[in-house]
Amino acid sequence: MEEDTFFEKERDRLTAEITSGFEELLSSSNGLNRKLEEVLGMTREYETIASLWESFHELMRGHRDEDDNSGETDQPHGLPGTGGHVLTGSKSGGVTAGHEEQQDS
């Protein structure tokens, strides 16, 4: 039986180390991919929820418009936190909600 030389032993050791490194890299990449898929799945869920709230908001806006035909200005109405809430400057320089009545001078 022929004994391995130092070069062959070192080559085998380095090959095993590289193989181990690649296996660890592959495992880490798979873990990263799973986390990215979870994040993308969560954003899709948020889009669904946002769409549901938008539909609800539009439904409520329609009911409010039907109930309130008092001749207010065509200011867009919105609920705080939904992205549709509009602020306007009042005559006194302060900021008021867009759907509040402005006082006549």
Secondary structure, DSSP 8 states (H G I E B T S, - for coil): -----HHHHHHHHHHHHHHHHHHHHHHHHHHHHHHHHHHHHHHHHHHHHHHHHHHHHHHHHHHHHHH--S---------TTTT---EEE-TTS-EEETTS-----
